[in-house]
Amino acid sequence: PARSKPSRREEELPGLADGTGRIDTTRLAAYLGQHIEGLGAPLTLDSISGGHSNPTFFLAVGGEPARHVLCKQPAGSILPSAHAIDREYRIMKALAETAVPVPRMLHYCDDASVIGTPFYVMERVEGRVFHDPGLPGLSPAERAAMFDAMNDVLARLHSVDFRKLGLEDYGRHGDFFARQIARWSKQHALSRFGDGEEIDRLARWLGDNIPDDDAVAIIHGDYRLGNLMFHPSRPDVVAVLDWELSTLGHPLSDLGYNLLCWIQKRSEYDGLGDRDIAALGIPAMADYASRYLARRGLEGPLDPFYIAFAFFRLAVIFAGIVQRAAEGGANGSQDDLTKRLIGAFARHGLAIAGV
């Protein structure tokens, strides 16, 4: 899956830098030649930009166009549950049997001696990735069709029978929001920014207003337009990308997160909240949510809890980013933006909650 043009190309042998380590392309070619037909020396890796938390590369052989993608863990020490590329590989491999579009998984390697960390290889999918939900350069009709396709794929994902796919152990069942609120509240206590009072208030409201419904489905965890790949010329989703945060959980947590861009402002990571979405051809948030619920056979309207929870989670995540940056001595305008967004996300959540 391509997000943009490769950020750099390094054909230096025997290795290629991934930012935190080196890939021995000679050793990699010898290994892949034994496991994937058509892959071998001479091998070229092109780093793919676009915000991957796991180093990701186009993989080509003998100067031919890249037909494969390699994704690996970062080098160095990582938290036990972080960068779980084995889970990414497992979920996409399983979903290949469903109506959810994913890249074709080819091989997973847990032998860190090959390139320094575990990795997997998948087929490259040709298509377009849009990080701005305003979809610049497209017609209103194209935007409407793409948002409907995003909606349809999310409903399809949540309709998958994870038990039939052998994924019953892919996450815990039940009490999803109680566990999540406790988890993120604990994280907030460890990475408080400012007085954190707005996040505290939002957490209390969420804890007091958890819906009775305790549905369980495969959830993506980061379902947004920028993690979808569309057909090169049609408004069809050809691949859902970045499954690192996927698990079993409440499906409406995905929908709530998917809806955040309707509320966020353009200065808050290209949100739609201060744009004329009707002129753009983008559906109103309530209409989009209703369409999803109809596809799932659920009654509406959507409880605002799910959107408020998504903002709470996002505010805590950004507080953690600020904390890690401070510990690393980082500073600058991007840091200032992140700090401003913590309060903005908490206030959006409180507004949605009506408190």
C-alpha positions as CSV (number, residue, x, y, z in Angstrom):
1,P,0.0,0.0,0.0
2,A,1.4,3.4,-1.0
3,R,0.7,6.6,0.9
4,S,2.9,8.8,-1.1
5,K,6.0,8.8,-3.2
6,P,9.0,7.1,-1.4
7,S,10.7,9.5,0.9
8,R,14.2,8.3,0.0
9,R,16.0,5.6,-1.9
10,E,19.2,3.9,-0.7
11,E,20.7,1.2,-2.8
12,E,23.8,0.9,-0.7
13,L,24.7,-2.7,-0.1
14,P,24.9,-4.7,2.1
15,G,22.4,-2.6,4.1
16,L,19.7,0.0,4.0
17,A,19.1,2.4,7.0
18,D,15.6,2.4,8.4
19,G,16.1,5.3,10.7
20,T,16.9,3.2,13.8
21,G,18.9,0.3,12.3
22,R,20.1,-1.3,9.1
23,I,18.6,-3.9,6.8
24,D,21.0,-6.3,5.2
25,T,19.5,-6.5,1.7
26,T,21.7,-9.3,0.6
27,R,20.7,-11.5,3.5
28,L,17.0,-10.4,3.0
29,A,17.1,-11.4,-0.7
30,A,18.5,-14.8,0.1
31,Y,15.8,-15.4,2.7
32,L,12.9,-14.1,0.6
33,G,14.0,-16.1,-2.4
34,Q,13.3,-19.3,-0.3
35,H,9.9,-18.2,0.8
36,I,8.2,-16.0,-1.9
37,E,8.3,-16.9,-5.6
38,G,9.9,-14.2,-7.7
39,L,11.7,-12.4,-4.9
40,G,15.5,-12.5,-4.7
41,A,18.6,-10.6,-5.5
42,P,19.2,-7.9,-6.6
43,L,16.8,-6.3,-4.1
44,T,15.8,-2.6,-3.7
45,L,14.0,-1.1,-0.8
46,D,12.3,2.3,-1.0
47,S,11.1,3.8,2.3
48,I,7.5,4.8,2.3
49,S,6.6,8.1,4.1
50,G,3.3,8.9,5.6
51,G,3.4,8.5,9.4
52,H,4.0,4.8,9.8
53,S,4.9,3.8,13.3
54,N,6.5,0.7,11.8
55,P,9.2,1.2,9.1
56,T,7.6,0.3,5.8
57,F,9.2,-0.1,2.3
58,F,8.4,-0.8,-1.3
59,L,10.3,-3.9,-2.3
60,A,11.5,-4.4,-5.9
61,V,13.7,-6.9,-7.7
62,G,16.2,-6.2,-10.5
63,G,15.1,-2.7,-11.3
64,E,11.5,-3.7,-12.0
65,P,8.5,-1.7,-10.5
66,A,7.9,-2.6,-6.8
67,R,5.2,-5.2,-6.5
68,H,5.6,-5.9,-2.8
69,V,5.7,-4.1,0.5
70,L,7.8,-4.9,3.6
71,C,6.8,-3.8,7.1
72,K,9.0,-4.4,10.1
73,Q,9.3,-3.5,13.7
74,P,11.5,-0.6,14.6
75,A,15.0,-1.5,15.8
76,G,15.8,-1.1,19.5
77,S,13.8,-1.8,22.6
78,I,10.0,-1.5,22.4
79,L,7.1,-2.0,24.8
80,P,5.8,-5.6,24.8
81,S,2.4,-4.6,23.3
82,A,3.7,-2.0,20.8
83,H,4.5,-2.4,17.1
84,A,2.7,-5.8,17.0
85,I,3.2,-6.5,13.4
86,D,2.4,-10.2,14.0
87,R,-1.1,-9.1,14.9
88,E,-1.3,-6.9,11.8
89,Y,-0.3,-9.8,9.6
90,R,-2.7,-12.1,11.4
91,I,-5.8,-9.8,11.0
92,M,-5.2,-9.0,7.4
93,K,-4.5,-12.6,6.5
94,A,-7.8,-13.6,8.1
95,L,-9.8,-10.7,6.5
96,A,-8.7,-11.8,3.1
97,E,-11.5,-14.3,3.3
98,T,-14.1,-11.6,3.8
99,A,-15.6,-8.6,2.0
100,V,-13.2,-6.2,3.8
101,P,-10.5,-5.1,1.3
102,V,-7.0,-5.7,2.6
103,P,-3.6,-6.3,0.9
104,R,-2.7,-9.9,0.3
105,M,-0.3,-11.2,2.9
106,L,2.6,-13.3,1.6
107,H,5.0,-14.1,4.5
108,Y,5.6,-13.4,8.1
109,C,9.1,-13.8,9.6
110,D,9.6,-13.9,13.3
111,D,13.4,-14.5,13.0
112,A,15.0,-11.3,14.0
113,S,18.4,-12.4,12.7
114,V,17.3,-11.9,9.0
115,I,17.0,-8.1,9.1
116,G,17.2,-7.2,12.8
117,T,13.5,-7.4,13.7
118,P,10.4,-9.5,12.8
119,F,8.8,-8.4,9.5
120,Y,6.2,-9.3,7.0
121,V,5.8,-9.0,3.2
122,M,2.5,-8.3,1.4
123,E,1.5,-7.5,-2.2
124,R,1.5,-3.9,-3.2
125,V,-1.9,-2.4,-3.8
126,E,-2.2,0.4,-6.4
127,G,-4.4,3.3,-5.4
128,R,-4.8,6.7,-3.9
129,V,-4.6,7.8,-0.2
130,F,-6.1,11.1,0.9
131,H,-5.0,12.5,4.2
132,D,-7.2,15.6,4.0
133,P,-10.9,14.5,4.4
134,G,-11.9,17.6,2.3
135,L,-10.6,15.6,-0.7
136,P,-9.1,18.5,-2.6
137,G,-9.2,18.3,-6.4
138,L,-12.3,16.0,-6.5
139,S,-15.8,16.8,-7.5
140,P,-18.7,16.9,-5.0
141,A,-20.1,13.7,-6.5
142,E,-16.7,11.9,-6.1
143,R,-16.4,13.1,-2.5
144,A,-19.9,11.8,-1.7
145,A,-19.2,8.4,-3.2
146,M,-15.9,8.1,-1.4
147,F,-17.4,8.9,2.0
148,D,-20.2,6.4,1.3
149,A,-17.5,3.8,0.4
150,M,-15.7,4.5,3.7
151,N,-19.0,4.0,5.5
152,D,-19.8,0.8,3.7
153,V,-16.4,-0.8,4.4
154,L,-16.7,0.0,8.2
155,A,-20.1,-1.6,8.3
156,R,-18.7,-4.6,6.5
157,L,-15.8,-4.9,8.9
158,H,-18.1,-4.9,12.0
159,S,-20.4,-7.5,10.4
160,V,-17.5,-10.0,10.0
161,D,-18.0,-13.1,12.2
162,F,-14.6,-13.1,13.9
163,R,-15.2,-16.6,15.4
164,K,-15.5,-18.2,12.0
165,L,-12.1,-16.6,11.2
166,G,-10.5,-18.1,14.2
167,L,-10.1,-14.7,15.9
168,E,-12.0,-15.4,19.1
169,D,-8.7,-14.8,21.0
170,Y,-7.9,-11.6,19.2
171,G,-9.0,-9.5,22.2
172,R,-11.0,-9.5,25.4
173,H,-14.8,-9.8,25.2
174,G,-17.1,-7.5,27.0
175,D,-16.8,-4.4,29.3
176,F,-14.9,-2.7,26.5
177,F,-15.6,0.9,27.5
178,A,-15.2,0.4,31.2
179,R,-11.8,-1.2,30.5
180,Q,-10.8,1.5,28.0
181,I,-11.9,4.4,30.3
182,A,-9.8,2.9,33.1
183,R,-6.8,2.4,30.9
184,W,-6.8,5.9,29.4
185,S,-7.5,7.5,32.8
186,K,-4.4,5.7,34.2
187,Q,-2.4,6.9,31.2
188,H,-3.7,10.5,31.8
189,A,-2.5,10.3,35.4
190,L,1.0,9.4,34.1
191,S,1.1,12.1,31.4
192,R,-1.0,15.0,32.6
193,F,-0.6,18.2,30.7
194,G,-1.5,21.4,32.6
195,D,-4.1,20.8,35.2
196,G,-5.9,18.2,33.1
197,E,-9.2,19.2,34.6
198,E,-11.1,19.1,31.3
199,I,-10.0,15.5,30.6
200,D,-10.8,14.6,34.2
201,R,-14.4,15.9,33.8
202,L,-14.8,14.1,30.5
203,A,-13.5,10.8,32.0
204,R,-16.1,11.1,34.9
205,W,-18.9,11.7,32.5
206,L,-17.9,8.8,30.4
207,G,-17.7,6.5,33.4
208,D,-21.2,7.5,34.4
209,N,-22.8,7.1,30.9
210,I,-21.5,3.9,29.5
211,P,-24.3,2.4,27.2
212,D,-25.8,-0.9,28.2
213,D,-25.0,-2.5,24.9
214,D,-21.9,-4.6,25.0
215,A,-21.4,-5.7,21.4
216,V,-18.2,-7.3,20.3
217,A,-16.7,-7.1,16.8
218,I,-13.3,-6.7,15.1
219,I,-12.4,-3.0,15.4
220,H,-9.7,-1.2,13.5
221,G,-8.8,1.3,16.2
222,D,-7.7,4.1,13.8
223,Y,-10.5,4.1,11.1
224,R,-10.3,7.3,9.2
225,L,-10.0,8.4,5.6
226,G,-6.2,8.6,5.7
227,N,-6.0,4.9,6.4
228,L,-7.9,3.9,3.4
229,M,-6.6,3.3,-0.2
230,F,-9.0,4.1,-3.0
231,H,-9.0,2.7,-6.5
232,P,-6.8,4.8,-8.9
233,S,-9.8,6.2,-10.8
234,R,-13.0,5.0,-9.0
235,P,-14.4,5.9,-5.6
236,D,-13.9,2.4,-4.3
237,V,-11.9,1.3,-1.3
238,V,-9.3,-1.2,-2.4
239,A,-7.4,-1.6,0.9
240,V,-7.8,-0.7,4.6
241,L,-4.4,0.0,6.0
242,D,-2.6,0.3,9.4
243,W,-4.2,-2.4,11.6
244,E,-1.7,-2.0,14.4
245,L,-4.4,-0.9,16.9
246,S,-7.0,-3.5,15.8
247,T,-8.6,-5.8,18.4
248,L,-11.9,-7.1,19.5
249,G,-14.1,-4.4,21.0
250,H,-17.3,-2.4,20.6
251,P,-17.9,-1.5,17.0
252,L,-19.3,1.9,17.7
253,S,-15.9,3.0,19.1
254,D,-14.7,2.8,15.5
255,L,-17.7,4.8,14.3
256,G,-17.2,7.4,17.0
257,Y,-13.6,7.9,16.0
258,N,-14.4,8.0,12.3
259,L,-16.8,10.9,13.0
260,L,-14.2,13.1,14.8
261,C,-13.2,14.9,11.6
262,W,-16.7,16.4,11.2
263,I,-16.1,18.2,14.5
264,Q,-12.4,19.0,14.4
265,K,-11.5,22.3,12.7
266,R,-9.2,22.5,9.7
267,S,-6.4,23.6,12.0
268,E,-6.9,20.5,14.1
269,Y,-5.4,18.0,11.6
270,D,-7.5,19.0,8.6
271,G,-10.9,18.6,10.2
272,L,-14.2,19.5,8.5
273,G,-15.8,21.4,11.4
274,D,-15.3,24.8,9.9
275,R,-15.8,23.9,6.2
276,D,-18.9,24.1,4.0
277,I,-19.3,20.3,3.7
278,A,-22.6,20.6,1.8
279,A,-20.8,22.5,-1.0
280,L,-18.0,19.9,-0.9
281,G,-20.5,17.1,-1.4
282,I,-19.7,15.5,2.0
283,P,-22.6,14.2,4.0
284,A,-23.7,15.7,7.3
285,M,-22.3,13.8,10.3
286,A,-25.8,12.7,11.4
287,D,-26.6,11.4,7.9
288,Y,-23.3,9.5,7.7
289,A,-23.9,7.9,11.1
290,S,-27.4,7.0,10.2
291,R,-26.3,5.4,7.0
292,Y,-23.8,3.2,8.9
293,L,-26.4,2.2,11.5
294,A,-28.9,1.3,8.7
295,R,-26.3,-0.9,7.0
296,R,-25.8,-2.7,10.4
297,G,-29.5,-3.0,11.0
298,L,-29.2,-0.8,14.1
299,E,-31.6,1.9,15.4
300,G,-30.5,5.5,15.7
301,P,-29.7,8.1,16.5
302,L,-26.1,7.5,17.6
303,D,-25.4,8.0,21.3
304,P,-23.0,11.0,21.7
305,F,-21.1,8.8,24.2
306,Y,-19.1,7.2,21.4
307,I,-17.8,10.4,19.9
308,A,-17.1,11.9,23.4
309,F,-15.1,8.7,24.2
310,A,-13.1,9.1,21.0
311,F,-12.1,12.6,21.9
312,F,-11.1,11.6,25.4
313,R,-8.8,8.9,24.1
314,L,-7.3,11.2,21.5
315,A,-6.7,14.0,24.2
316,V,-4.8,11.5,26.4
317,I,-2.8,10.2,23.4
318,F,-1.7,13.7,22.6
319,A,-0.8,14.4,26.2
320,G,1.4,11.3,26.1
321,I,3.1,12.6,22.9
322,V,3.9,15.9,24.7
323,Q,5.3,14.0,27.7
324,R,7.6,11.9,25.5
325,A,8.7,14.9,23.6
326,A,9.6,16.7,26.8
327,E,11.5,13.7,28.1
328,G,13.4,13.6,24.9
329,G,14.2,17.4,25.0
330,A,12.1,18.2,21.9
331,N,10.5,21.6,21.4
332,G,9.2,23.8,18.6
333,S,6.0,24.8,16.8
334,Q,4.8,21.2,16.2
335,D,5.1,20.7,20.0
336,D,3.0,23.8,20.6
337,L,0.3,22.6,18.2
338,T,0.1,19.3,20.0
339,K,-0.3,21.0,23.3
340,R,-3.1,23.2,22.0
341,L,-4.9,20.1,20.6
342,I,-5.0,18.4,24.0
343,G,-7.4,21.0,25.3
344,A,-9.2,21.3,22.0
345,F,-10.0,17.6,21.9
346,A,-11.1,17.6,25.6
347,R,-13.4,20.5,25.0
348,H,-14.9,18.9,21.9
349,G,-15.6,15.8,24.0
350,L,-17.3,17.9,26.7
351,A,-19.4,19.8,24.2
352,I,-20.6,16.5,22.6
353,A,-21.4,15.2,26.1
354,G,-23.2,18.4,26.9
355,V,-21.3,19.0,30.1
